[in-house]
Amino acid sequence: MKQKKITYYLFIVAVIIVLNFFIPRMLPGSPISTLVGEDVGQMTAAEKMGILDAYHLNEPMYVQFWYYIKDLFTLNWGNSFSMRQPIFSLLWSRIGWTLLLVGLNLLLSTVIGTALGIFSAYRRKNKKDIGIVLGTTVISSIPPFWIGMILISIFGVKLGWFPIYGAYSMWENLSGWSRFIDVLHHLALPLITMVITSLMIYFTTARYSTLQVIGEDYVKLAKMRGVPKKKITFNYVIRNMLLPVFTTFMMDIGYILSGSVVIESVFSYPGLGTLMHEAVNARDYPLIQYSFLVTSLITVLALFISDCMYGILDPRMRGESDG
C-alpha cells in the first residue's frame, strides 16, 4: 500500500533527524569543544556560558530535543562558527551549484555509460567489448582527485582551454548568455572528472542487464518469429534492461553528493562538497551536522521517488512497489 510506503520513508527521515541530534552529543569532550572546536581555549567563561544558553545545552535532554525539532522546522539552524553566517543561508547558497554539477553528471554518465554497456553487450567477447571493459575498469581504478589534477594540468594550465577554479568569473559582471556560457566554461573540468569516475557503475549495470535480457525466452521467441533486429533491440531489450539502470541512477544520488566533496575541493567549486570540506577543516560541527542532514534527506527523497516510479515504469512491480 502507498500509505505503508510513505510511513516507511517517514520513519527513515525520523531516524536521520534523531541521529543528527544525538551523534554530536555522543562525541567525547565538552559540548562547547564539539561546537566551537579549537577556538574554545580563547573563549572567556561568559562566552562559553553564552554558547551553552544559545544551544540550550544547560537544559535537560528532552528540552534540548524539543528546541532542536522546533529550530529544525523553522529553519533556525544557528550560525557557522568559522564563517560567521547563518547555516541555512550558507547551505542554500551552495547547494544550487552542487545540484547543477551532480545533475548534469548523472544525466551524462547515465546516457554514456548505458550506451557503452549496450554496445559492449551486443559484442560480447569481441575485441571492442574487451577493450571497453578493460578501459572502463582501468579508469574506474584511478582516484577522482588524480583525474582532476591531470585535467587541470593539461587543459587548464598547459593548454589554457578551461578555468581551473570557481564556478564563474568573479571579477567580471556578466549577465544573460555571457553569464550562462561562463558558468558552463567553469563547469567543464569538474563535470568531465565526475563523469569519468561515474561511468563504470552505469556501464556494468547496463551491460549485465542487457546480457540478461538477451537471454530471456521472449527475446529468443521474437527472433524465431522473424521480428526485425532493430525492433527487438528497442522494444524488447532496451525497454526491459533500463529498470536496473534507473535504480542505479536514483541510488547513486547519495553517493554522488558525498563524492562531490573531493572533486569540488580540487577545483575550488563553491558547492556543498567544498562547504563540507571547509567545515571539517575548521571543525565547524554545527555546519557539518546540518550538511549531513541535508545530503541525507536528499538521498531519501531520491529513493522515495525511485520507489514510486518503479510501478509506473514496470507494471509487474506495481503491487510490490505499492506494498
C-alpha positions in Angstrom: 0.0 0.0 0.0 1.1 3.5 -0.7 0.4 4.6 2.8 2.7 1.9 4.1 5.5 3.1 1.8 5.1 6.7 2.9 5.2 5.6 6.5 8.4 3.7 5.9 10.2 6.6 4.4 8.9 9.0 7.1 10.3 6.6 9.6 13.7 6.8 7.9 13.6 10.6 7.9 12.7 10.5 11.6 15.7 8.2 12.3 18.0 10.6 10.4 16.7 13.6 12.4 17.1 11.8 15.7 20.6 10.6 14.9 21.5 14.1 13.8 20.6 15.3 17.3 22.3 12.5 19.3 25.6 11.9 17.4 27.2 15.3 18.2 26.1 14.9 21.9 27.8 11.4 22.0 31.2 12.8 21.0 33.9 12.8 23.7 34.7 16.1 25.4 32.6 19.0 26.4 29.8 20.2 24.1 31.5 23.6 23.8 34.6 21.9 22.3 32.3 20.0 19.9 30.6 23.2 18.8 33.4 25.7 18.7 36.4 23.4 18.0 39.9 24.5 18.7 38.9 28.1 19.5 37.4 27.1 22.8 40.7 27.8 24.6 40.4 31.5 23.6 36.9 32.0 25.0 36.0 33.6 28.3 33.7 32.0 30.8 30.9 34.3 29.8 31.3 33.4 26.2 31.2 29.7 27.0 28.0 30.2 29.0 26.5 32.2 26.1 27.2 29.2 23.8 25.5 26.8 26.2 22.5 29.1 26.5 22.2 29.7 22.8 22.1 25.9 22.1 20.1 25.2 25.3 22.8 22.8 26.4 22.1 23.7 30.1 18.6 22.2 29.7 17.6 18.5 30.2 18.0 16.3 27.1 14.3 16.2 26.3 14.1 20.0 26.4 17.2 20.2 24.1 15.4 17.8 21.7 12.3 20.0 21.7 14.3 23.1 20.8 16.2 21.1 18.1 12.9 20.0 16.4 11.5 23.5 16.7 14.6 25.1 15.2 14.8 22.4 12.5 11.4 23.1 11.1 11.6 26.8 11.5 14.9 26.8 9.6 16.6 28.4 12.6 19.8 26.3 12.3 22.1 28.7 14.0 25.3 30.3 12.7 28.5 28.8 11.4 31.4 29.5 13.8 34.0 29.5 11.1 32.1 31.7 8.5 30.0 33.8 10.9 26.9 33.4 8.7 23.6 31.6 9.2 23.9 27.9 8.4 20.7 27.7 6.4 21.8 30.6 4.2 25.2 29.0 3.6 23.7 25.7 2.6 21.1 27.3 0.4 23.7 29.4 -1.4 25.9 26.4 -2.1 23.5 23.6 -2.8 22.4 25.0 -6.2 25.9 24.7 -7.6 26.2 21.1 -6.4 22.8 20.1 -7.8 23.9 21.6 -11.2 27.2 19.6 -11.2 25.6 16.4 -9.8 22.5 16.7 -12.1 24.5 17.1 -15.3 26.9 14.3 -14.2 24.0 11.9 -13.5 22.5 12.7 -16.9 25.7 12.4 -18.9 27.2 9.4 -17.1 23.9 7.5 -17.3 23.5 8.1 -21.0 27.1 7.4 -21.9 27.5 4.5 -19.6 24.3 2.9 -20.6 25.1 3.3 -24.3 28.5 1.8 -23.9 27.0 -1.1 -21.8 24.5 -1.9 -24.5 27.1 -1.6 -27.3 29.5 -3.9 -25.3 26.8 -6.5 -24.5 25.9 -6.9 -28.2 29.6 -7.5 -28.9 30.3 -9.9 -26.1 33.8 -11.4 -26.2 34.6 -9.3 -29.2 37.8 -7.2 -29.3 35.7 -4.0 -28.9 33.9 -5.5 -25.9 37.2 -6.5 -24.2 38.7 -3.0 -25.0 35.7 -1.2 -23.5 35.6 -3.4 -20.4 39.3 -3.0 -19.8 39.2 0.7 -20.4 36.4 1.4 -18.0 37.9 -0.8 -15.4 41.3 1.0 -15.6 39.6 4.4 -15.5 37.4 3.5 -12.5 40.5 2.5 -10.5 42.0 6.0 -10.8 41.3 8.2 -7.8 39.0 11.1 -8.7 41.3 13.8 -7.4 44.1 12.4 -9.6 41.9 12.6 -12.7 41.0 16.2 -11.7 44.7 17.2 -11.3 45.6 15.6 -14.7 42.8 17.6 -16.4 43.8 20.8 -14.7 47.5 20.4 -15.7 46.7 19.6 -19.3 43.5 21.5 -20.3 43.7 24.3 -17.6 47.4 25.1 -17.2 49.2 23.9 -20.3 46.5 24.5 -23.0 44.6 27.1 -21.1 41.2 26.0 -22.5 39.3 26.0 -19.3 39.3 27.8 -15.9 40.9 25.8 -13.1 38.8 27.0 -10.2 35.5 28.6 -9.2 32.0 28.4 -10.8 32.1 31.7 -12.6 34.3 34.7 -13.3 34.2 36.7 -10.1 35.9 39.8 -11.5 33.5 40.2 -14.4 30.0 41.5 -14.2 28.4 39.1 -16.8 24.7 38.5 -17.5 22.4 36.7 -19.9 24.1 34.3 -22.4 27.5 35.5 -21.4 26.9 34.5 -17.8 25.4 31.2 -18.9 28.4 30.3 -21.1 30.9 31.5 -18.4 29.2 29.1 -15.9 29.4 26.2 -18.4 33.0 27.0 -19.1 33.9 26.8 -15.4 31.8 23.7 -15.0 33.5 21.7 -17.8 36.5 20.3 -16.0 34.8 19.2 -12.7 31.9 17.8 -14.8 34.2 15.8 -17.0 36.1 14.5 -14.0 32.9 13.4 -12.3 31.5 11.8 -15.4 34.7 9.8 -15.9 34.6 8.5 -12.3 30.9 7.7 -12.5 30.8 5.8 -15.8 31.8 2.3 -14.5 28.7 1.6 -12.4 26.3 2.5 -15.3 28.4 0.6 -17.8 28.5 -2.6 -15.8 24.8 -2.4 -14.8 23.7 -1.8 -18.4 26.0 -4.5 -19.8 24.9 -7.2 -17.3 21.2 -6.2 -17.6 21.4 -6.3 -21.4 23.1 -9.7 -21.5 20.4 -11.0 -19.1 17.5 -9.7 -21.2 19.0 -11.0 -24.4 19.0 -14.5 -22.9 15.3 -14.3 -22.0 12.8 -16.7 -23.7 10.6 -13.9 -25.1 13.6 -12.4 -26.9 14.6 -15.7 -28.4 11.0 -16.3 -29.4 10.9 -12.9 -31.1 14.0 -13.8 -33.1 12.4 -17.1 -34.1 9.3 -15.3 -35.3 11.4 -13.1 -37.6 10.9 -9.8 -35.7 13.3 -7.2 -37.1 16.5 -6.9 -35.1 16.1 -3.1 -34.5 12.6 -3.7 -33.1 13.9 -6.4 -30.8 16.7 -4.1 -29.6 14.4 -1.1 -28.8 11.1 -2.7 -27.9 12.3 -5.9 -26.1 15.8 -5.4 -24.9 16.4 -1.7 -24.1 12.9 -1.3 -22.7 13.4 -4.0 -20.1 17.1 -3.5 -19.3 16.6 0.1 -18.3 15.0 -0.7 -14.9 18.2 -1.7 -13.1 19.9 1.4 -14.7 17.1 3.6 -13.3 17.5 2.0 -9.8 21.3 2.7 -10.0 20.6 6.2 -11.1 18.4 7.0 -8.1 20.6 5.3 -5.6 23.7 7.0 -7.0 22.4 10.4 -6.0 23.5 10.0 -2.3 26.9 8.6 -3.3 27.5 11.4 -5.8 26.6 14.1 -3.3 29.1 12.7 -0.8 31.7 12.0 -3.6 31.4 15.6 -4.9 33.4 16.7 -1.8 36.7 15.6 -3.3 36.0 16.9 -6.9 34.6 20.2 -5.7 37.6 20.7 -3.4 40.1 20.0 -6.2 38.5 22.6 -8.5 37.5 25.0 -5.6 34.0 24.7 -6.9 31.7 26.6 -4.5 29.2 23.8 -3.9 28.0 21.8 -0.9 31.0 19.5 -1.1 33.5 22.3 -0.8 31.5 23.8 2.1 31.6 20.4 3.9 35.3 20.2 3.3 35.9 23.7 4.7 33.6 22.9 7.7 35.6 19.7 8.5 38.9 21.6 8.3 37.6 24.3 10.5 36.0 21.8 12.9 32.7 23.7 12.4 30.5 21.0 13.9 27.1 22.7 13.6 27.8 23.3 9.8 28.9 19.6 9.5 25.8 18.4 11.3 23.3 20.2 9.1 25.3 19.4 5.9 24.9 15.8 6.8 21.2 16.3 7.4 20.6 17.9 4.0 22.5 15.3 2.0 20.8 12.5 3.9 17.3 14.0 3.2 18.1 14.5 -0.5 19.2 10.8 -0.7 16.0 9.6 1.0 13.9 11.7 -1.3 15.6 10.3 -4.4 15.0 6.7 -3.1 11.3 7.5 -2.5 10.9 8.9 -6.0 12.6 5.8 -7.4 10.3 3.5 -5.4 7.2 5.4 -6.6 8.3 5.4 -10.3 9.0 1.7 -10.3 5.3 0.9 -10.6 5.0 3.3 -13.5 8.0 2.0 -15.4 7.3 -1.7 -14.8 3.6 -2.7 -14.2 4.8 -6.1 -13.0 6.3 -4.4 -10.0 3.3 -2.2 -9.2 2.0 -4.5 -6.5 5.4 -4.8 -4.8 6.1 -1.1 -5.1 2.8 -0.1 -3.6 3.3 -2.7 -0.8 
